[in-house]
Structures are given as structure tokens and as C-alpha cells.
């Protein structure tokens, strides 16, 4: 690997490490290097077929996006298997692992971009995603009628949105083979807009390309922010599909009303069908996810191990999956069940530690989110536009950072601890009945 290639990958990898969990980064990205760069195409060397398939399926868009940030001339990536020299025993272990893991299910169908692993059979339903799941079920039961069109699912990264929207696509593809289904990311759509729409000889081809589908699934539409030309093209495509009774399925990190810098006409169309959120999985759901994954991979996990991991990994599903993959790989390499102490070491080494923030930093994040001046949080003003952010700050400081009630009161303008307790209780009550507040809290927490 030349110094130029090494520098390019190190810069991209540094950004990737900030986007994925530590478990995923250590498991999948440590042994990658750039083998070749030619005509805007980057070839990444990976150690084996399993890693190649997994990266292509799970992380291709993240890798491409961060390579483009470093070098804007890059247009696509490919993976090639290039094993480094290892001991014969290590090679034998890798071969054994690959023979046991279900590689056939990792191949993405290039005609529709759907991942066959993403089905309703492998989807774990809990309180955190029950509404989104029920809406998806209603869609497939009424299809080919276009119920809840568009179906817009939103929530933080790693909460299972991609799995659910592709499960809808895979179900329709199986039950209605004559229907055309296609999945793509907003990044991919935007790149095609840049490359083709400006060229008069290709503009019509691009416009017609996506109009032939009966079901169009677009992931991560929050990335439309500030991309005016891409928004315009999607607006016209949306209108064509909608007016011709084609199903449109969209996902985003945010509710349509919370996506900044998109046209109101596009926002109104996103809101025209059903917008449902998915939240962080609760403890019971994390237990079920671990049990389902263990069953699918024929891996025995004791109740103590499942309880420990479900308790320790309380972030998103992707982080939980990363820890599970580390356990699976270690178990396969050792050829035995691994102990609770070994699992504790894996979790300790792989979970990204939560950032420690000062009270002032939390105040700034929440104030910026609600577009209010920070000093109004500290002042004893009872205006509604200041009370809600102030109460939410108190709740976050208590729930997320475990700061005592008296200390919170003292830090936020010298308030009595009973005021802080009342504010935290009020936020808890509001979270039970106000979905928008839940979305706001999730969005704010993602900034920590």
C-alpha cells in the first residue's frame, strides 16, 4: 500500500470510527487497506469472503461517503480479498469460521438492492418498534393497494429502520413476483443526480429509471438537507409514483418536520401518508434480539451472558449486533462456549464510552436545538418557550448524567431541588403522551 493510499484510508477511517460503534469498528475495519485507486474507483482489500460480504452489505455507503469527504473525485468502491501471510493454524481457523457462518444469505440482489436477510421472520418486535411494525404489516396485507402512502419511518441510527423497510420490500417481492421493487440510499440517489441530470443526453434516462418501479424504498432521506437539485428531482419522482398508485417507503433519522433545509412542498408529501417512529430498544427487547441472533447462528449463550450484554449495551441495535458478532467470532475461533468473564472483557473493550459533558455544554446543546438564548435557561422566567427546554435539561442531567437534584438546581440558576424533581416528573409524564417530545429527546441525545 503506497503512502498516498495509506493516508487516504487513515483519514476516511478516522471519520468512520466516529460513526460506528467501537465493536463494529474493531471487528470489521481494523484489517482493511486500499489496494488500488483507478478512475475514481477505490478497491479495498479485506481478509476474507465473510468480511467482504458484511462490509458490502452493512457499511458500503458509510465507507464511500467518508472516502468522498477526503477525495471528492471518488465515485465508487469495490472489495477484493487479499490475505496477509499468517500462520497455517490461523488460516485454518478463518476457513472454519467461514464454513460455519451463513454466507449465502449475505448476498444482496443487485437487481433490487434488497438484502435477503432483512425479513419479518428475523425482525424482533418490542414496545420500541411495535407501531412501525404494525404499519408495515398493514401495508403488505393491503398491497397492491397503496395503504399509508408514503410510509415514512424515522428514528435514530441503528434502531432497525433499514431492516423493517427492506422486510416490506422482500415480502412484496416474494408474494408479488411480477411487481418491481427497488431499494436505494439517498446518498446513491444524490450521486446519480449529480452525475446524470446535468447531462442532456442522460437526464431523461435518469428520470425514467425509477419511474418503472411499483415499490420504491429510499433510505436516509434526512441527507436531502441543503441538496436543492436532488430535492427537486425527488419531488417530481414522488409525484409521478404517487399519482400512478406506486408505493413509496422512506426512512430518516428525523420526523419530516424536523429535517432542516428541505422544501416545504417535499416535506408536505413526506407527511401525506403515515410517519411512525422507532425508539431505542428496551431491556426486554435487547434480550429477545440477542436470543434470536444466537438461535440463527446456532450459538449457545447462557442467561447470565444474555442478561449482562442486554444490560451493558443499552444503545442502538447496531451496537448490540457488533458486540454479538465479537462474541460469535471469539467462540468460533476458540471452538467452545466463551465464559461470562470473557464476554465482559469483550464488552469493556468494544463499547464506545459515553461522552462526559459539563452542565454548560448540555445547556448549550438544548438551547441551540430549541433556538433560545442560553441565559434564559438560568434566569427565573416562566415563559413557555423557556420552561420546556429548561425542564428537559434538568431531566437529561438527572437521567443521563446522574447528577443530584440539589446540584442541578444550583447549576441552573440557584433553584430549589424540589423544583428540579417536579420538572423531571413532568418530563416523564409528557414523554408518555407526546411523541414529538420523544423525538426531540432522541435528537438531542444523539448530539452528545
C-alpha beads as a LAMMPS data file, in Angstrom:
LAMMPS data file: protein, C-alpha beads

448 atoms
447 bonds

1 atom types
1 bond types

-500.0 500.0 xlo xhi
-500.0 500.0 ylo yhi
-500.0 500.0 zlo zhi

Masses

1 110.0

Atoms # bond

1 1 1 0.000 0.000 0.000
2 1 1 1.509 3.333 -1.085
3 1 1 1.787 6.255 1.297
4 1 1 -0.940 8.069 -0.692
5 1 1 -3.327 5.139 -0.332
6 1 1 -2.440 4.795 3.329
7 1 1 -3.107 8.473 4.021
8 1 1 -6.429 8.360 2.158
9 1 1 -7.657 5.353 4.114
10 1 1 -6.401 6.621 7.501
11 1 1 -8.306 9.899 7.066
12 1 1 -11.505 8.149 5.950
13 1 1 -11.195 5.513 8.690
14 1 1 -10.822 8.208 11.348
15 1 1 -14.224 9.607 10.340
16 1 1 -15.785 6.149 10.073
17 1 1 -14.704 5.383 13.642
18 1 1 -16.830 8.303 14.835
19 1 1 -19.941 6.967 13.042
20 1 1 -19.938 3.303 14.021
21 1 1 -19.759 1.572 17.373
22 1 1 -16.353 0.634 18.711
23 1 1 -17.314 -3.027 18.486
24 1 1 -18.135 -2.749 14.796
25 1 1 -15.011 -0.732 14.057
26 1 1 -12.682 -3.179 15.813
27 1 1 -14.381 -6.197 14.237
28 1 1 -14.703 -5.062 10.614
29 1 1 -12.396 -2.132 9.849
30 1 1 -9.072 -2.899 11.533
31 1 1 -7.678 -5.096 8.742
32 1 1 -8.812 -3.059 5.703
33 1 1 -6.423 -1.225 3.407
34 1 1 -6.640 0.358 -0.043
35 1 1 -5.307 -1.939 -2.747
36 1 1 -5.920 0.268 -5.780
37 1 1 -7.388 3.614 -6.866
38 1 1 -8.262 3.999 -10.524
39 1 1 -10.597 6.381 -12.403
40 1 1 -12.497 7.351 -9.275
41 1 1 -12.900 3.747 -8.114
42 1 1 -11.312 2.604 -4.851
43 1 1 -10.537 -1.079 -4.318
44 1 1 -10.405 -2.043 -0.641
45 1 1 -8.517 -5.162 0.399
46 1 1 -10.232 -7.334 3.010
47 1 1 -9.047 -10.568 4.647
48 1 1 -11.855 -12.991 3.681
49 1 1 -15.199 -13.503 1.960
50 1 1 -17.211 -13.072 5.151
51 1 1 -15.752 -9.621 5.827
52 1 1 -16.197 -8.677 2.168
53 1 1 -19.891 -9.563 2.193
54 1 1 -20.539 -7.973 5.565
55 1 1 -18.873 -4.667 4.657
56 1 1 -20.654 -4.545 1.310
57 1 1 -23.998 -5.197 2.965
58 1 1 -23.726 -3.093 6.111
59 1 1 -21.167 -0.353 5.632
60 1 1 -20.644 0.349 1.935
61 1 1 -22.426 3.695 1.953
62 1 1 -20.606 4.851 5.121
63 1 1 -17.215 3.921 3.643
64 1 1 -17.950 5.591 0.296
65 1 1 -19.282 8.752 1.927
66 1 1 -16.172 9.198 4.070
67 1 1 -13.790 8.465 1.200
68 1 1 -15.560 11.169 -0.845
69 1 1 -15.109 13.611 2.056
70 1 1 -11.347 13.073 1.781
71 1 1 -11.219 12.899 -2.041
72 1 1 -14.166 14.322 -3.997
73 1 1 -13.092 12.530 -7.203
74 1 1 -14.012 9.128 -5.763
75 1 1 -17.250 7.726 -7.195
76 1 1 -17.500 4.108 -6.103
77 1 1 -15.790 1.357 -4.118
78 1 1 -15.168 -2.336 -4.549
79 1 1 -13.796 -5.045 -2.278
80 1 1 -11.161 -7.651 -3.046
81 1 1 -9.871 -10.485 -0.858
82 1 1 -6.134 -10.166 -0.198
83 1 1 -4.917 -12.278 2.689
84 1 1 -1.792 -11.293 4.525
85 1 1 0.708 -14.008 5.417
86 1 1 -0.492 -15.821 8.525
87 1 1 0.327 -18.999 10.366
88 1 1 -1.296 -22.110 8.953
89 1 1 -3.274 -22.570 12.147
90 1 1 -4.785 -19.101 11.882
91 1 1 -5.729 -19.716 8.232
92 1 1 -7.417 -22.938 9.257
93 1 1 -9.435 -21.117 11.931
94 1 1 -10.610 -18.480 9.446
95 1 1 -11.687 -21.150 6.962
96 1 1 -13.541 -22.990 9.733
97 1 1 -15.392 -19.825 10.754
98 1 1 -16.401 -19.002 7.187
99 1 1 -17.678 -22.514 6.611
100 1 1 -19.958 -22.251 9.652
101 1 1 -21.344 -18.772 9.069
102 1 1 -24.304 -18.341 6.667
103 1 1 -22.576 -16.558 3.791
104 1 1 -25.249 -17.312 1.194
105 1 1 -27.713 -15.053 2.994
106 1 1 -25.363 -12.073 2.836
107 1 1 -25.515 -11.575 -0.916
108 1 1 -27.530 -8.531 -1.939
109 1 1 -29.631 -8.863 -5.066
110 1 1 -28.151 -6.323 -7.484
111 1 1 -31.401 -6.006 -9.456
112 1 1 -33.306 -4.556 -6.492
113 1 1 -30.590 -3.883 -3.863
114 1 1 -32.574 -5.826 -1.245
115 1 1 -30.759 -7.789 1.417
116 1 1 -32.414 -11.228 1.743
117 1 1 -31.530 -11.326 5.457
118 1 1 -33.905 -8.465 6.166
119 1 1 -37.226 -10.245 6.580
120 1 1 -40.088 -10.125 9.061
121 1 1 -39.019 -13.568 10.300
122 1 1 -35.729 -12.122 11.564
123 1 1 -37.249 -8.886 12.867
124 1 1 -37.701 -8.639 16.641
125 1 1 -40.822 -6.722 17.694
126 1 1 -40.988 -4.836 21.002
127 1 1 -42.571 -1.786 22.545
128 1 1 -39.892 0.353 20.882
129 1 1 -40.955 -0.507 17.307
130 1 1 -44.442 -2.007 17.600
131 1 1 -46.289 0.835 15.870
132 1 1 -43.842 0.916 12.943
133 1 1 -44.082 -2.870 12.614
134 1 1 -47.897 -2.813 12.677
135 1 1 -47.965 -0.159 9.943
136 1 1 -45.602 -2.261 7.828
137 1 1 -47.858 -5.279 8.296
138 1 1 -50.887 -3.240 7.221
139 1 1 -49.047 -2.220 4.044
140 1 1 -48.200 -5.760 2.959
141 1 1 -51.689 -7.044 3.783
142 1 1 -53.379 -4.401 1.609
143 1 1 -50.849 -4.458 -1.218
144 1 1 -51.161 -3.888 -4.177
145 1 1 -53.415 -1.187 -2.768
146 1 1 -51.160 1.608 -1.550
147 1 1 -52.038 1.929 2.136
148 1 1 -50.281 4.628 4.132
149 1 1 -48.529 6.086 1.108
150 1 1 -45.839 7.176 1.701
151 1 1 -44.780 5.015 4.629
152 1 1 -42.263 7.196 6.488
153 1 1 -40.299 5.635 9.343
154 1 1 -37.955 7.727 11.473
155 1 1 -35.664 7.293 14.467
156 1 1 -32.019 7.420 15.464
157 1 1 -29.306 5.480 13.665
158 1 1 -29.139 1.788 14.478
159 1 1 -32.748 1.288 15.594
160 1 1 -33.691 -1.179 12.824
161 1 1 -35.272 1.136 10.249
162 1 1 -33.400 -0.344 7.285
163 1 1 -34.303 -3.877 8.345
164 1 1 -38.007 -3.032 8.537
165 1 1 -38.332 -1.156 5.244
166 1 1 -36.401 -3.849 3.398
167 1 1 -38.557 -6.530 5.043
168 1 1 -41.555 -4.884 3.383
169 1 1 -39.727 -4.960 0.065
170 1 1 -38.665 -8.588 0.413
171 1 1 -42.197 -9.668 1.345
172 1 1 -43.771 -7.924 -1.647
173 1 1 -41.069 -9.284 -3.929
174 1 1 -41.841 -12.843 -2.747
175 1 1 -45.647 -12.606 -2.776
176 1 1 -45.922 -10.489 -5.938
177 1 1 -43.033 -11.558 -8.204
178 1 1 -44.499 -9.589 -11.100
179 1 1 -44.085 -6.316 -9.161
180 1 1 -40.849 -4.360 -9.376
181 1 1 -39.280 -3.368 -6.051
182 1 1 -36.141 -1.266 -5.631
183 1 1 -34.162 -0.044 -2.614
184 1 1 -31.510 2.669 -2.570
185 1 1 -29.984 5.208 -0.222
186 1 1 -30.368 8.957 -0.534
187 1 1 -26.593 9.247 -0.996
188 1 1 -26.790 6.960 -4.026
189 1 1 -29.730 8.898 -5.463
190 1 1 -27.928 12.189 -4.931
191 1 1 -24.773 10.933 -6.666
192 1 1 -26.824 9.890 -9.692
193 1 1 -28.463 13.311 -9.800
194 1 1 -25.042 14.987 -9.827
195 1 1 -23.623 12.642 -12.454
196 1 1 -26.521 12.368 -14.884
197 1 1 -29.148 15.070 -14.606
198 1 1 -26.767 17.791 -15.745
199 1 1 -26.002 15.867 -18.926
200 1 1 -28.670 16.434 -21.552
201 1 1 -28.168 13.011 -23.140
202 1 1 -28.683 11.189 -19.827
203 1 1 -31.246 13.325 -17.994
204 1 1 -34.281 11.522 -19.424
205 1 1 -32.739 8.111 -18.789
206 1 1 -32.309 9.017 -15.148
207 1 1 -35.839 10.376 -14.807
208 1 1 -37.309 7.218 -16.322
209 1 1 -35.092 4.820 -14.392
210 1 1 -37.021 4.984 -11.122
211 1 1 -40.479 5.509 -12.598
212 1 1 -40.776 1.859 -13.620
213 1 1 -40.900 0.549 -10.045
214 1 1 -44.070 -0.459 -8.214
215 1 1 -42.386 -0.048 -4.827
216 1 1 -39.541 2.424 -4.313
217 1 1 -37.702 2.357 -0.969
218 1 1 -35.355 5.249 -0.161
219 1 1 -33.219 5.191 2.993
220 1 1 -31.822 8.160 4.963
221 1 1 -33.815 10.994 3.373
222 1 1 -32.553 13.403 6.043
223 1 1 -29.444 13.646 3.844
224 1 1 -31.550 15.665 1.390
225 1 1 -30.878 18.693 3.587
226 1 1 -29.405 21.577 1.529
227 1 1 -29.325 19.478 -1.670
228 1 1 -31.717 21.573 -3.742
229 1 1 -31.311 19.790 -7.095
230 1 1 -31.720 16.356 -5.520
231 1 1 -34.840 17.570 -3.705
232 1 1 -36.295 18.837 -6.976
233 1 1 -35.696 15.515 -8.742
234 1 1 -37.164 13.539 -5.851
235 1 1 -40.185 15.838 -5.746
236 1 1 -41.029 15.130 -9.395
237 1 1 -40.334 11.415 -8.980
238 1 1 -42.513 11.300 -5.863
239 1 1 -45.404 12.965 -7.697
240 1 1 -45.183 10.552 -10.618
241 1 1 -45.109 7.445 -8.418
242 1 1 -47.829 8.691 -6.073
243 1 1 -50.165 9.721 -8.893
244 1 1 -49.709 6.306 -10.501
245 1 1 -50.525 4.413 -7.288
246 1 1 -46.970 3.223 -6.709
247 1 1 -45.831 2.545 -3.135
248 1 1 -43.221 4.889 -1.649
249 1 1 -41.306 3.901 1.506
250 1 1 -38.905 6.317 3.192
251 1 1 -36.654 6.330 6.245
252 1 1 -34.971 9.150 8.116
253 1 1 -33.202 9.940 11.360
254 1 1 -35.780 12.683 11.925
255 1 1 -39.500 13.329 11.538
256 1 1 -40.248 15.200 8.264
257 1 1 -40.978 18.366 10.237
258 1 1 -37.552 18.187 11.900
259 1 1 -35.466 17.794 8.738
260 1 1 -33.792 21.131 8.160
261 1 1 -33.301 22.837 4.806
262 1 1 -35.747 20.882 2.668
263 1 1 -38.520 22.407 0.567
264 1 1 -41.938 22.699 2.188
265 1 1 -43.585 21.032 -0.815
266 1 1 -41.398 17.957 -0.309
267 1 1 -41.941 17.979 3.449
268 1 1 -45.717 18.045 2.948
269 1 1 -45.504 14.982 0.703
270 1 1 -43.438 13.097 3.280
271 1 1 -46.239 13.833 5.765
272 1 1 -49.022 12.795 3.397
273 1 1 -49.145 9.127 4.411
274 1 1 -48.058 7.705 7.759
275 1 1 -44.994 8.829 9.719
276 1 1 -44.058 6.469 12.563
277 1 1 -41.049 6.396 14.834
278 1 1 -38.839 3.680 16.265
279 1 1 -37.109 4.236 19.577
280 1 1 -34.217 2.674 21.437
281 1 1 -34.896 -0.983 22.336
282 1 1 -35.737 -1.557 25.987
283 1 1 -34.090 -4.268 28.091
284 1 1 -36.654 -6.959 27.226
285 1 1 -36.295 -6.226 23.513
286 1 1 -32.496 -6.369 23.712
287 1 1 -32.779 -9.786 25.368
288 1 1 -35.038 -11.036 22.565
289 1 1 -32.688 -9.666 19.904
290 1 1 -29.728 -11.499 21.445
291 1 1 -31.696 -14.750 21.773
292 1 1 -32.885 -14.543 18.162
293 1 1 -29.362 -13.898 16.860
294 1 1 -27.938 -16.724 18.945
295 1 1 -30.593 -19.079 17.605
296 1 1 -29.977 -18.035 13.993
297 1 1 -26.229 -18.646 14.379
298 1 1 -26.535 -21.853 16.455
299 1 1 -24.637 -20.189 19.295
300 1 1 -25.397 -21.060 22.913
301 1 1 -25.495 -18.059 25.242
302 1 1 -26.303 -18.568 28.911
303 1 1 -28.999 -16.476 30.556
304 1 1 -26.300 -14.724 32.592
305 1 1 -24.414 -13.699 29.454
306 1 1 -27.578 -12.501 27.728
307 1 1 -28.596 -10.521 30.807
308 1 1 -25.153 -8.938 31.117
309 1 1 -24.923 -7.898 27.456
310 1 1 -28.521 -6.631 27.340
311 1 1 -27.870 -4.541 30.439
312 1 1 -24.429 -3.257 29.454
313 1 1 -25.218 -2.444 25.817
314 1 1 -28.139 -0.065 26.135
315 1 1 -27.511 1.884 22.951
316 1 1 -28.775 1.035 19.495
317 1 1 -29.341 -2.321 17.815
318 1 1 -26.272 -1.884 15.629
319 1 1 -24.032 -1.610 18.701
320 1 1 -25.722 -4.659 20.230
321 1 1 -25.161 -6.532 16.971
322 1 1 -21.495 -5.523 16.957
323 1 1 -20.936 -6.973 20.430
324 1 1 -22.801 -10.150 19.463
325 1 1 -20.599 -10.552 16.371
326 1 1 -17.487 -10.218 18.539
327 1 1 -18.816 -12.959 20.836
328 1 1 -19.666 -15.159 17.855
329 1 1 -16.244 -14.770 16.260
330 1 1 -14.380 -15.416 19.507
331 1 1 -16.484 -18.500 20.207
332 1 1 -15.876 -19.887 16.717
333 1 1 -12.139 -19.228 16.876
334 1 1 -11.806 -20.905 20.260
335 1 1 -14.115 -23.766 19.277
336 1 1 -16.057 -23.589 22.539
337 1 1 -18.540 -21.578 24.544
338 1 1 -16.942 -18.479 25.990
339 1 1 -17.288 -17.551 29.632
340 1 1 -19.061 -14.599 31.211
341 1 1 -15.683 -13.076 32.138
342 1 1 -14.558 -13.285 28.512
343 1 1 -17.777 -11.593 27.420
344 1 1 -17.230 -8.847 30.000
345 1 1 -13.771 -8.214 28.518
346 1 1 -15.243 -8.020 25.013
347 1 1 -17.912 -5.574 26.110
348 1 1 -15.430 -3.454 28.052
349 1 1 -13.081 -3.220 25.082
350 1 1 -15.692 -2.701 22.389
351 1 1 -18.400 -0.396 23.736
352 1 1 -17.950 3.264 22.999
353 1 1 -17.801 5.120 26.298
354 1 1 -20.416 7.829 26.761
355 1 1 -19.044 11.304 26.490
356 1 1 -18.859 13.248 29.747
357 1 1 -20.304 16.719 29.342
358 1 1 -20.356 19.760 31.556
359 1 1 -23.705 21.178 32.603
360 1 1 -22.984 24.261 30.459
361 1 1 -22.454 22.055 27.394
362 1 1 -25.800 20.316 27.884
363 1 1 -27.473 23.716 28.271
364 1 1 -25.874 24.898 25.016
365 1 1 -26.937 21.798 23.043
366 1 1 -30.565 22.008 24.201
367 1 1 -30.724 25.788 23.801
368 1 1 -29.383 25.570 20.248
369 1 1 -31.878 22.820 19.444
370 1 1 -34.829 24.969 20.579
371 1 1 -33.260 28.155 19.234
372 1 1 -33.300 30.068 22.526
373 1 1 -30.604 32.097 24.277
374 1 1 -28.681 30.098 26.896
375 1 1 -29.064 32.782 29.575
376 1 1 -32.831 32.293 29.563
377 1 1 -32.326 28.771 30.920
378 1 1 -30.672 30.154 34.042
379 1 1 -33.000 33.116 34.549
380 1 1 -36.221 32.684 36.546
381 1 1 -38.563 33.268 33.630
382 1 1 -41.808 31.297 33.343
383 1 1 -42.462 31.797 29.625
384 1 1 -43.479 28.548 27.952
385 1 1 -40.754 28.716 25.296
386 1 1 -38.115 28.685 28.067
387 1 1 -39.767 26.363 30.603
388 1 1 -39.908 23.315 28.320
389 1 1 -36.179 23.366 27.345
390 1 1 -35.214 24.074 30.984
391 1 1 -37.226 21.097 32.242
392 1 1 -35.742 18.865 29.556
393 1 1 -32.225 19.935 30.557
394 1 1 -32.981 19.015 34.180
395 1 1 -34.341 15.644 33.079
396 1 1 -31.266 14.884 30.939
397 1 1 -28.844 15.930 33.671
398 1 1 -30.626 13.615 36.101
399 1 1 -31.358 10.614 33.877
400 1 1 -28.289 10.573 31.621
401 1 1 -25.592 12.035 33.847
402 1 1 -26.925 11.038 37.313
403 1 1 -26.376 14.484 38.788
404 1 1 -28.123 15.065 42.120
405 1 1 -31.271 17.196 42.299
406 1 1 -29.670 19.857 44.550
407 1 1 -26.648 20.167 42.245
408 1 1 -28.841 20.530 39.151
409 1 1 -30.857 23.250 40.903
410 1 1 -27.713 25.062 41.974
411 1 1 -26.173 24.907 38.474
412 1 1 -29.333 26.149 36.766
413 1 1 -29.831 29.496 38.449
414 1 1 -29.945 28.500 42.117
415 1 1 -33.294 26.685 42.023
416 1 1 -34.633 24.515 44.850
417 1 1 -34.171 20.756 44.471
418 1 1 -37.947 20.214 44.683
419 1 1 -38.346 22.320 41.518
420 1 1 -35.916 20.011 39.736
421 1 1 -37.767 16.918 40.968
422 1 1 -41.077 18.340 39.756
423 1 1 -39.560 19.164 36.354
424 1 1 -38.188 15.628 35.921
425 1 1 -41.576 14.131 36.841
426 1 1 -43.290 16.458 34.370
427 1 1 -40.978 15.404 31.524
428 1 1 -41.561 11.713 32.323
429 1 1 -45.315 12.247 32.133
430 1 1 -45.044 14.185 28.875
431 1 1 -42.850 11.504 27.286
432 1 1 -45.695 9.011 27.793
433 1 1 -48.153 11.034 25.730
434 1 1 -46.112 13.331 23.489
435 1 1 -44.349 11.570 20.566
436 1 1 -42.784 14.844 19.433
437 1 1 -41.051 15.264 22.798
438 1 1 -39.709 11.713 22.480
439 1 1 -38.323 12.620 19.059
440 1 1 -36.804 15.830 20.412
441 1 1 -35.120 13.956 23.262
442 1 1 -33.716 11.324 20.900
443 1 1 -32.374 14.024 18.580
444 1 1 -30.747 15.900 21.450
445 1 1 -29.185 12.768 22.904
446 1 1 -27.649 11.950 19.523
447 1 1 -25.656 15.199 19.795
448 1 1 -23.871 14.171 22.998

Bonds

1 1 1 2
2 1 2 3
3 1 3 4
4 1 4 5
5 1 5 6
6 1 6 7
7 1 7 8
8 1 8 9
9 1 9 10
10 1 10 11
11 1 11 12
12 1 12 13
13 1 13 14
14 1 14 15
15 1 15 16
16 1 16 17
17 1 17 18
18 1 18 19
19 1 19 20
20 1 20 21
21 1 21 22
22 1 22 23
23 1 23 24
24 1 24 25
25 1 25 26
26 1 26 27
27 1 27 28
28 1 28 29
29 1 29 30
30 1 30 31
31 1 31 32
32 1 32 33
33 1 33 34
34 1 34 35
35 1 35 36
36 1 36 37
37 1 37 38
38 1 38 39
39 1 39 40
40 1 40 41
41 1 41 42
42 1 42 43
43 1 43 44
44 1 44 45
45 1 45 46
46 1 46 47
47 1 47 48
48 1 48 49
49 1 49 50
50 1 50 51
51 1 51 52
52 1 52 53
53 1 53 54
54 1 54 55
55 1 55 56
56 1 56 57
57 1 57 58
58 1 58 59
59 1 59 60
60 1 60 61
61 1 61 62
62 1 62 63
63 1 63 64
64 1 64 65
65 1 65 66
66 1 66 67
67 1 67 68
68 1 68 69
69 1 69 70
70 1 70 71
71 1 71 72
72 1 72 73
73 1 73 74
74 1 74 75
75 1 75 76
76 1 76 77
77 1 77 78
78 1 78 79
79 1 79 80
80 1 80 81
81 1 81 82
82 1 82 83
83 1 83 84
84 1 84 85
85 1 85 86
86 1 86 87
87 1 87 88
88 1 88 89
89 1 89 90
90 1 90 91
91 1 91 92
92 1 92 93
93 1 93 94
94 1 94 95
95 1 95 96
96 1 96 97
97 1 97 98
98 1 98 99
99 1 99 100
100 1 100 101
101 1 101 102
102 1 102 103
103 1 103 104
104 1 104 105
105 1 105 106
106 1 106 107
107 1 107 108
108 1 108 109
109 1 109 110
110 1 110 111
111 1 111 112
112 1 112 113
113 1 113 114
114 1 114 115
115 1 115 116
116 1 116 117
117 1 117 118
118 1 118 119
119 1 119 120
120 1 120 121
121 1 121 122
122 1 122 123
123 1 123 124
124 1 124 125
125 1 125 126
126 1 126 127
127 1 127 128
128 1 128 129
129 1 129 130
130 1 130 131
131 1 131 132
132 1 132 133
133 1 133 134
134 1 134 135
135 1 135 136
136 1 136 137
137 1 137 138
138 1 138 139
139 1 139 140
140 1 140 141
141 1 141 142
142 1 142 143
143 1 143 144
144 1 144 145
145 1 145 146
146 1 146 147
147 1 147 148
148 1 148 149
149 1 149 150
150 1 150 151
151 1 151 152
152 1 152 153
153 1 153 154
154 1 154 155
155 1 155 156
156 1 156 157
157 1 157 158
158 1 158 159
159 1 159 160
160 1 160 161
161 1 161 162
162 1 162 163
163 1 163 164
164 1 164 165
165 1 165 166
166 1 166 167
167 1 167 168
168 1 168 169
169 1 169 170
170 1 170 171
171 1 171 172
172 1 172 173
173 1 173 174
174 1 174 175
175 1 175 176
176 1 176 177
177 1 177 178
178 1 178 179
179 1 179 180
180 1 180 181
181 1 181 182
182 1 182 183
183 1 183 184
184 1 184 185
185 1 185 186
186 1 186 187
187 1 187 188
188 1 188 189
189 1 189 190
190 1 190 191
191 1 191 192
192 1 192 193
193 1 193 194
194 1 194 195
195 1 195 196
196 1 196 197
197 1 197 198
198 1 198 199
199 1 199 200
200 1 200 201
201 1 201 202
202 1 202 203
203 1 203 204
204 1 204 205
205 1 205 206
206 1 206 207
207 1 207 208
208 1 208 209
209 1 209 210
210 1 210 211
211 1 211 212
212 1 212 213
213 1 213 214
214 1 214 215
215 1 215 216
216 1 216 217
217 1 217 218
218 1 218 219
219 1 219 220
220 1 220 221
221 1 221 222
222 1 222 223
223 1 223 224
224 1 224 225
225 1 225 226
226 1 226 227
227 1 227 228
228 1 228 229
229 1 229 230
230 1 230 231
231 1 231 232
232 1 232 233
233 1 233 234
234 1 234 235
235 1 235 236
236 1 236 237
237 1 237 238
238 1 238 239
239 1 239 240
240 1 240 241
241 1 241 242
242 1 242 243
243 1 243 244
244 1 244 245
245 1 245 246
246 1 246 247
247 1 247 248
248 1 248 249
249 1 249 250
250 1 250 251
251 1 251 252
252 1 252 253
253 1 253 254
254 1 254 255
255 1 255 256
256 1 256 257
257 1 257 258
258 1 258 259
259 1 259 260
260 1 260 261
261 1 261 262
262 1 262 263
263 1 263 264
264 1 264 265
265 1 265 266
266 1 266 267
267 1 267 268
268 1 268 269
269 1 269 270
270 1 270 271
271 1 271 272
272 1 272 273
273 1 273 274
274 1 274 275
275 1 275 276
276 1 276 277
277 1 277 278
278 1 278 279
279 1 279 280
280 1 280 281
281 1 281 282
282 1 282 283
283 1 283 284
284 1 284 285
285 1 285 286
286 1 286 287
287 1 287 288
288 1 288 289
289 1 289 290
290 1 290 291
291 1 291 292
292 1 292 293
293 1 293 294
294 1 294 295
295 1 295 296
296 1 296 297
297 1 297 298
298 1 298 299
299 1 299 300
300 1 300 301
301 1 301 302
302 1 302 303
303 1 303 304
304 1 304 305
305 1 305 306
306 1 306 307
307 1 307 308
308 1 308 309
309 1 309 310
310 1 310 311
311 1 311 312
312 1 312 313
313 1 313 314
314 1 314 315
315 1 315 316
316 1 316 317
317 1 317 318
318 1 318 319
319 1 319 320
320 1 320 321
321 1 321 322
322 1 322 323
323 1 323 324
324 1 324 325
325 1 325 326
326 1 326 327
327 1 327 328
328 1 328 329
329 1 329 330
330 1 330 331
331 1 331 332
332 1 332 333
333 1 333 334
334 1 334 335
335 1 335 336
336 1 336 337
337 1 337 338
338 1 338 339
339 1 339 340
340 1 340 341
341 1 341 342
342 1 342 343
343 1 343 344
344 1 344 345
345 1 345 346
346 1 346 347
347 1 347 348
348 1 348 349
349 1 349 350
350 1 350 351
351 1 351 352
352 1 352 353
353 1 353 354
354 1 354 355
355 1 355 356
356 1 356 357
357 1 357 358
358 1 358 359
359 1 359 360
360 1 360 361
361 1 361 362
362 1 362 363
363 1 363 364
364 1 364 365
365 1 365 366
366 1 366 367
367 1 367 368
368 1 368 369
369 1 369 370
370 1 370 371
371 1 371 372
372 1 372 373
373 1 373 374
374 1 374 375
375 1 375 376
376 1 376 377
377 1 377 378
378 1 378 379
379 1 379 380
380 1 380 381
381 1 381 382
382 1 382 383
383 1 383 384
384 1 384 385
385 1 385 386
386 1 386 387
387 1 387 388
388 1 388 389
389 1 389 390
390 1 390 391
391 1 391 392
392 1 392 393
393 1 393 394
394 1 394 395
395 1 395 396
396 1 396 397
397 1 397 398
398 1 398 399
399 1 399 400
400 1 400 401
401 1 401 402
402 1 402 403
403 1 403 404
404 1 404 405
405 1 405 406
406 1 406 407
407 1 407 408
408 1 408 409
409 1 409 410
410 1 410 411
411 1 411 412
412 1 412 413
413 1 413 414
414 1 414 415
415 1 415 416
416 1 416 417
417 1 417 418
418 1 418 419
419 1 419 420
420 1 420 421
421 1 421 422
422 1 422 423
423 1 423 424
424 1 424 425
425 1 425 426
426 1 426 427
427 1 427 428
428 1 428 429
429 1 429 430
430 1 430 431
431 1 431 432
432 1 432 433
433 1 433 434
434 1 434 435
435 1 435 436
436 1 436 437
437 1 437 438
438 1 438 439
439 1 439 440
440 1 440 441
441 1 441 442
442 1 442 443
443 1 443 444
444 1 444 445
445 1 445 446
446 1 446 447
447 1 447 448
